[in-house]
Amino acid sequence: MGISALEPKSLWEVFTQLNAIPRPSKKEQKVIEFVKILAKSASYPLLLMPQGM
Protein backbone atom coordinates (compact mmCIF):
# COMPACT_ATOMS: atom_id res chain seq x y z
CA MET A 1 0.00 0.00 0.00
CA GLY A 2 1.40 3.39 -1.02
CA ILE A 3 0.90 6.78 0.56
CA SER A 4 -1.79 7.62 -2.00
CA ALA A 5 -4.01 4.91 -0.47
CA LEU A 6 -3.79 6.29 3.08
CA GLU A 7 -6.49 8.36 4.77
CA PRO A 8 -7.12 11.20 5.23
CA LYS A 9 -5.95 11.94 1.70
CA SER A 10 -5.49 15.68 2.29
CA LEU A 11 -3.00 15.00 5.10
CA TRP A 12 -0.93 12.61 3.01
CA GLU A 13 -0.97 14.98 0.02
CA VAL A 14 0.60 17.69 2.18
CA PHE A 15 3.08 15.13 3.59
CA THR A 16 4.09 14.19 0.03
CA GLN A 17 4.57 17.85 -0.91
CA LEU A 18 6.65 18.48 2.22
CA ASN A 19 8.83 15.42 1.55
CA ALA A 20 9.53 16.69 -1.97
CA ILE A 21 11.29 19.80 -0.63
CA PRO A 22 15.05 19.34 -0.13
CA ARG A 23 16.09 20.63 3.30
CA PRO A 24 19.69 19.94 4.15
CA SER A 25 21.00 21.14 7.49
CA LYS A 26 21.11 24.94 7.80
CA LYS A 27 19.28 25.33 4.45
CA GLU A 28 15.69 24.96 5.56
CA GLN A 29 14.33 28.19 4.02
CA LYS A 30 12.28 26.44 1.29
CA VAL A 31 10.52 24.20 3.79
CA ILE A 32 9.96 27.15 6.15
CA GLU A 33 8.26 29.04 3.31
CA PHE A 34 6.11 25.98 2.54
CA VAL A 35 4.95 25.76 6.17
CA LYS A 36 4.29 29.51 6.32
CA ILE A 37 2.07 29.33 3.23
CA LEU A 38 0.30 26.23 4.54
CA ALA A 39 -0.36 27.86 7.93
CA LYS A 40 -1.61 31.08 6.34
CA SER A 41 -3.96 29.21 3.99
CA ALA A 42 -5.49 27.40 6.98
CA SER A 43 -5.60 30.60 9.10
CA TYR A 44 -3.28 29.05 11.69
CA PRO A 45 -0.96 31.28 13.70
CA LEU A 46 2.73 30.65 13.09
CA LEU A 47 5.56 31.35 15.51
CA LEU A 48 9.11 31.10 14.20
CA MET A 49 11.77 30.44 16.81
CA PRO A 50 15.16 32.11 16.55
CA GLN A 51 17.84 29.93 14.99
CA GLY A 52 19.91 27.89 17.42
CA MET A 53 17.25 27.41 20.08
Stockholm file with secondary structure:
# STOCKHOLM 1.0

chainA/1-53         MGISALEPKSLWEVFTQLNAIPRPSKKEQKVIEFVKILAKSASYPLLLMPQGM
#=GR chainA/1-53 SS CCGGGSSSHHHHHHHHHHHTSCCCTTCCHHHHHHHHHHHHHTTCCCCCCCTTC
#=GC SS_cons        CCGGGSSSHHHHHHHHHHHTSCCCTTCCHHHHHHHHHHHHHTTCCCCCCCTTC
//
